[in-house]
Amino acid sequence: MIMSTKTVSVVMTTYNGELFLREQLDSILCQTYPIHELIVQDDCSTDNTVEIIKEYATRHPFIKLYVNEHNLGFNKNFKTAVMKATGDYVAIADQDDIWFPEKIEKQVQAIRDHDICCSPCIKGSTMENAHLYKYKFCFENQLFASIYGHTMLCQRSFIQNEEYWLPSIWYDWSLSIYAYLNNGVAVVNEPLNLHRQHEQEVSQVDYGSHNILSPYINGYTKYRQLQKDSNWQLVYNLILTNTTDKQPLVHQFCKLLLKEGLLSLFRLCCLCLKHREKVYPTRQTHGIMGAVRGFFFPFIHAYYTNTYKNCL
């Protein structure tokens, strides 16, 4: 297999990650594609995270450790760390995941001129109990939830463009949106990492185990609340403005998401029903219940999501 001459920077941010950090560092070091640099930026950990990284850095000089003087928070820590990268491509790493050996190699082969290359992942607390989590790789789905940052390999010219880091939503959702508005997203259609699930992880949308009727009963109120949220307005106005001609279905979704009134909401629900295979986050879109989930997707999404959370 011919190796590309492009260089890859891996960027990891850490915060009290001592429990799983060694496994992730080992998996990065075992990549079949050479790593140009591993930038680790710690956000004022109080455990042994920094000591572990220093230990690895003494053996591997391409590991560069930065420790923040004060806590920056999840989004800003990632952004400032990414801006330090010097490779042709930048791969995002979470402190608690495990990369499969060919992750970077396969993504470098696939990315070409796209802004981002990503892949499905497996999710679980261990490799033994993990299950496949497969995205629906289309802009319609990304209107409601982002590609996971830990699956991303990005063009450095793209990820270091500050315009693409909207200041108050999850950074990976912002990057996903801008990639679909520009040069698009390439996909390696196989899982390339374990996304470790544990009590301390940062999650975006949790379609978890709640009362099955709660999203249908309470989702309308939450949806109306979200429509007034400044981040909701920011995101969908941005997409609306930039999809007038080239992406008519996405444009239509954004128009309805921004409009108030029962008729607009009904039309949005009908559009979600029609295109439920694209917008609904899981594969549960078949049969009568699949149609019900599709129609009520605006309520279900609003009930569970914190996608629009202010991440300053």
N, C-alpha and C positions, 0 to 999 in steps of 0.2 A: 504494500500500500504506500503510495507516494505521499510524503509529508509536506504540508504547506509550509511556505517560508514566513507566513504571518506569525507575529508574536502575540501571546495571550497573557494579559494581566488578570489575576484572580483577586477580587476584592471581598474581604470578609469583615463584618463588624461584629464586635463581641460585647457582651454584658453579662457578667456572672455565669459564664458558660462552661465552667470547669468539668461538669458532669459528663458531657458528650464531646468536648472539644478535641480530644486526642484522636478519636475515631474519624472525625471530619478532616483534621489535618493530615492524617495518614492516608485517607482516600484521595486527597488532592495531590499528595506527594507520589501516589501510585498511578497517576494518569499516564496513559500511553502517549499523549501529546506533551511536548516539553512546555513547562510553565516558565514564562519570562520573569515574572515576579508575583509574589503573594503579598498583597497589602492587607495588613490587619490593623484595624483601628478600634481601640477599646474605649468604651464610654463610661469610664470611672467604675470599673468592677471592684467589688469588695471581697471577692473570693480569690482563688489562685489562678484565675484566667491569665493574667499578664505574665505570671511566672512560667506557666506552661508554654506560652508563646515564645518567651525569651529562651527557654530550653530548646525549643525547636529551631529558633533562629541561629543559635550557636552552631548547629549542625548543618543548617541550610541557609547560606548567606542571601539567597534571593527572597527570603521572608523579611519584610520590612514592617516593623511595629511602630504604631503611633498611639499615644495615650492622651485622650482629651483632658484639658485642664479642668473642664466642668462638663456636666452631663448635657449632651446635645439632643438626646431623644432619637428614636428609631429612624425617622426620615432624614433629618439633618446629618446624622452620623454617616448614613450611607452616602448621601450626596457629597459631603466633603471628602470622604474616603475615595469615592470614584474619581473625583477630580485630580487625584494624585497619580492615577494610572498612566503608564507610558506605552503599553502594548498596542498593537493594531486592533485587537479585540479585548473586550472586558467581560469577564464572567463573574456573576454575583454568587457568593457563597454564604449560606447561613451557618452559624456556629455549631448547630446541633444535627445537621444532616449527614448523610453518607453518599458520596459520589461513586458511581460505577466507573471502572477503569477507563472505558472508552468515551466517557461523556464529552470531554473537550474535543477529542479527535473527530467524533461524529458530527458535532455541532460546527466545527470549523469547515468540514467538508460541505455542510448543507447551507451555510449562511449566505454565501455568494454576495449579492448586492443588497440583500435585505437589511433592515435596521437591527432586527432581533432574530435570533434563532432560539427556539424553545422546544420543549418535549413534555410528554406526560411524566408523571412520577408515581412512585408507590408511596402510600401513606400508612403509618402505623408506629407503634411505640418500639417495635423491633422488626428486623427483617422477617422473622418467622410469622408474625401476625399481620404483616402489611398487606394492603390490597391496592389494586391498580386505580389510580385517579387520572382519568383522561379528560383533558379539556375539549371543548368544542372550539376549534381554532377558526373563528370568524369574527368580524367586527361586531355583528349583531350581539353575540354573546358577551363581548368585551364592553358593551355599553353598561353592563350590570356588574361585572366582576373582572378582575385583572388576571393576566397570566402571572403565575408565581414568579417572583423575582429570582428565587434560587434555581430556577430552570433556565435562566436567560444567559445567552452569550450575545453581546451587543457590539456593534461597530463603535470604536472609541469616539469618532467624530459625532456620532449620534448621542451616546449616553453622556458625553461631556458638554452637550449643548444645554445651558441653564434654562432656556425657554421650555424645555421638555420636562422640567421638574416643577409641576404645579405645587405651590408651597403648602397646601393644606389638605391634600388627599394622599393616600398611600402611594409611595414613589413608584411601585411597580405598575399600578393602575395608570398613573400618568404616562409612564413610558410606553405601556401597551397602547394607549389611545394615540399617542403621537406616532408610533410606528405604523399603525394602521392608516393614519392620515398621510404618511409619507411613503417610505419604500417597502413597507409591509413586513410580514413575519414569516420566516421559514420554520418548518416543523420537521423534527426527527420523530417519526411516529412510533417511538418505543420508550419505555421508562428508562431514565438515565441517572436517577438518584432516589434515595429514600428520603422522604420528607418526614422527619421524626415528629410524632405527635406526643406531647406531654403537657403537664399542667401549666408550665411557664411560657409556652410558645405564644407568639403574636399571630392572631388569626384575623381574617378580614370578613368573610361571610360564613356563618355557621348555620347550615340547614340541619340542625341537630334534632334531638329527640324531645319535642315539646308536644303538648296536646295537639292532636292532629287537626282539630277544628280552629285552634287559636289564630293561625295566619288568615283564615277566611273571615273570622269574626272581627279581629282587631287590626288586620292589615290595612283596611281602608283608612282608618285614622292615622296610622303611621305613614301611609303613602302621602296623605295630604300634608302632614308635617314635613316630610322630606321635600316635597315640592317647594316649600318656602325656604329651604336650607340654602345658604349662599353657595356652598360647594356644588349642590345639585344644579343651581342656576349657572355657575361657572362652567362646569363640565359640559352640560348639554348645549349651552349657547356656543361654546367653543366648537363642538362637533358639528352643530347645525350650520355654523358659518362656513365651515370648511368641507362640507359634503353636498353642496347645492346641486352640482352636476354629476359628479363621478360616483356617488354612492347613494342612490335615491332611496333605498329601503332604510338605511341608517338615518338618512335625513328625515324621513317620514316618522321614524320612531322618536327622534329627538323633538320634532315639532309637537308631537302628542304628549311627550313627557313634560314639556314646558307649559302646555296649555292647561288651564283649570276648567272646571265645568264637567258635568256628568256625561255629556255627549262625547267630549274628547276622551274621557276616561273609558267609556264604552268602546270607542273606536280603538283605543290602545289595547284593551283587553282582547278585542277581536283580532288585532294584528298579532298579538302574542300567541293567540290560539292558532292562527294560520301558520305562523313561523316558529312554533314551539320547539321543533327539532333544533333550531339555531339558538334560541334564547334561553330555554330551560336548562339549568346547570347540570342535571343528571340525565340518564337515559330513560327515565320514567315518563315517557311521553306517548305511550301507546294505549289504545282502548279508551273507554269512557273516562276513567280517572286521569289518563294522560291528557285528554281534552280539557277536563276540569282544571287540572294543574296549569295547562297552557293559558286558559282564559283568565284565571286568577293570578297569573304570575306577578303582575305589578304589586298585588297585595302580599303575596308570599315573599317576594324579594324585599319589600319594605319592612315586613315583620322581622325578618332575620338579619338584615344587613347592618353593618357599620361601615360600609364602603365610603360613605360621605363624611366619616368622622374627621374632625379637625386634627391633623397630625403635626401641628406646629410644635 
